[in-house]
């Protein structure tokens, strides 16, 4: 085993302080997600009329009619889950595991809305949008990690780099 090169970690490791800070922000994000998806009424309800009025004005001033409130809502569901994939991969999950976790979390949220929140509308399209957002976040995390310099392997003796 003396001549074997140690296996490189799958992802560049974060400094403990950075990892703790990232984990704390991820927990705050997840609490926010839970509040939004489990709120008894749609979180955009107070502003829905204003948003629709803005789209009416935008349509009158050249915005294509096919682009409206439904597309904004779907896109916001995508964007809402980008941090899920980003945090999961940066904190050590494999990208495919992050994607599965994001889809599972979204599915659980939509199921909870269908079963326990009569004013909310559960939707397979929301699960798809959230999954897409998770995928985007995971891909961004992988790209960020690839830009990090790889750690130099140290020999078991700790006296410096291995000679060829």
C-alpha positions in Angstrom: 0.0 0.0 0.0 3.0 2.3 0.2 2.9 3.4 -3.4 -0.9 3.9 -3.6 -2.2 7.4 -4.1 -4.9 8.3 -1.5 -8.4 8.6 -3.0 -9.4 12.2 -3.6 -12.6 13.4 -1.9 -15.6 13.6 -4.2 -16.1 17.3 -3.5 -13.7 19.9 -2.2 -14.2 20.1 1.5 -15.4 23.3 3.0 -13.7 24.8 6.0 -15.6 24.0 9.2 -16.7 27.6 9.8 -17.9 27.9 6.2 -19.7 24.6 6.4 -21.4 25.6 9.7 -22.5 29.0 8.2 -23.7 27.3 5.0 -25.7 24.7 7.1 -27.2 27.5 9.2 -28.4 29.4 6.1 -29.7 26.1 4.6 -31.7 25.5 7.8 -33.2 29.0 7.6 -34.0 28.5 4.0 -35.8 25.2 4.8 -37.8 26.9 7.6 -38.9 29.5 5.0 -39.8 26.8 2.5 -41.9 25.0 5.2 -43.7 28.3 6.1 -44.5 29.0 2.5 -45.7 25.6 1.4 -47.6 24.9 4.6 -49.2 28.3 5.0 -53.0 27.8 5.2 -53.8 30.1 2.2 -51.8 30.9 -0.9 -49.0 33.2 0.0 -49.5 35.4 -3.1 -53.2 35.9 -2.4 -52.8 39.4 -0.9 -51.0 40.6 -4.0 -52.6 38.5 -6.6 -54.9 41.3 -7.8 -51.9 43.7 -8.0 -49.8 41.2 -10.0 -52.7 40.6 -12.4 -53.2 44.3 -12.9 -49.4 44.7 -13.6 -49.8 42.0 -16.3 -52.8 43.7 -17.8 -50.8 46.9 -18.1 -47.7 45.0 -19.5 -50.0 43.2 -22.1 -51.4 46.6 -23.1 -47.8 47.8 -23.6 -46.5 45.0 -25.7 -45.9 42.0 -23.5 -47.0 38.8 -25.3 -50.4 37.6 -24.1 -49.1 34.1 -23.5 -46.8 35.4 -20.8 -48.9 36.0 -17.7 -49.5 35.1 -14.1 -49.4 31.4 -14.5 -45.9 31.6 -16.1 -44.7 33.9 -13.3 -46.1 31.5 -10.7 -44.4 28.4 -12.3 -41.1 30.2 -12.7 -41.2 31.3 -9.1 -41.7 27.6 -8.1 -38.5 26.8 -10.1 -36.5 29.6 -8.5 -37.8 28.8 -5.1 -36.1 25.4 -5.1 -32.8 26.4 -6.7 -31.2 26.9 -3.2 -32.4 23.4 -2.2 -30.2 21.7 -4.8 -27.4 24.2 -4.3 -27.2 23.7 -0.5 -27.6 20.0 -0.7 -24.7 19.5 -3.1 -22.4 22.1 -1.4 -23.1 20.3 1.9 -22.0 17.0 0.5 -25.0 15.3 -1.2 -24.5 13.8 -4.6 -26.4 15.7 -7.3 -28.8 12.8 -8.0 -29.5 12.5 -4.3 -30.1 16.2 -4.0 -32.6 16.0 -7.0 -34.4 13.1 -5.4 -34.6 14.9 -2.1 -35.9 18.0 -3.7 -38.6 16.1 -5.6 -39.5 14.1 -2.5 -39.8 17.3 -0.4 -41.9 19.0 -3.0 -44.1 15.9 -3.3 -44.5 15.8 0.5 -45.5 19.5 0.5 -48.0 19.0 -2.3 -49.5 16.0 -0.5 -49.8 18.0 2.7 -51.5 20.8 0.9 -54.0 18.3 -0.7 -54.7 16.5 2.5 -54.7 19.3 5.2 -54.9 22.7 3.5 -58.3 23.1 1.8 -57.4 26.7 0.5 -54.3 25.5 -1.2 -54.1 23.7 -4.6 -51.8 20.7 -4.9 -50.2 20.4 -8.3 -48.0 17.9 -10.1 -46.7 20.9 -12.1 -45.4 22.4 -8.9 -43.5 19.2 -8.2 -42.0 19.4 -11.7 -41.1 23.1 -11.3 -39.6 22.5 -7.8 -37.6 19.5 -9.2 -36.3 21.6 -12.1 -35.2 24.2 -9.6 -33.5 21.6 -7.5 -31.7 20.3 -10.6 -30.6 23.8 -11.5 -29.2 24.4 -8.0 -27.4 21.1 -8.0 -25.8 21.8 -11.4 -24.7 25.3 -10.2 -23.1 23.7 -7.1 -21.3 21.1 -9.2 -19.9 23.9 -11.5 -18.8 25.9 -8.4 -17.1 22.9 -6.9 -15.3 22.2 -10.2 -13.8 25.7 -10.1 -12.2 25.0 -6.7 -8.6 23.9 -6.7 -8.2 20.2 -5.9 -6.4 19.5 -2.6 -2.8 18.2 -3.0 -2.6 14.6 -1.7 -0.1 14.2 1.2 1.8 11.0 1.8 1.0 9.1 5.0 4.2 10.3 6.6 3.1 14.0 6.2 6.7 15.0 5.0 5.6 16.6 1.7 4.4 15.6 -1.8 5.2 12.1 -3.0 8.1 11.7 -5.3 7.5 9.8 -8.6 
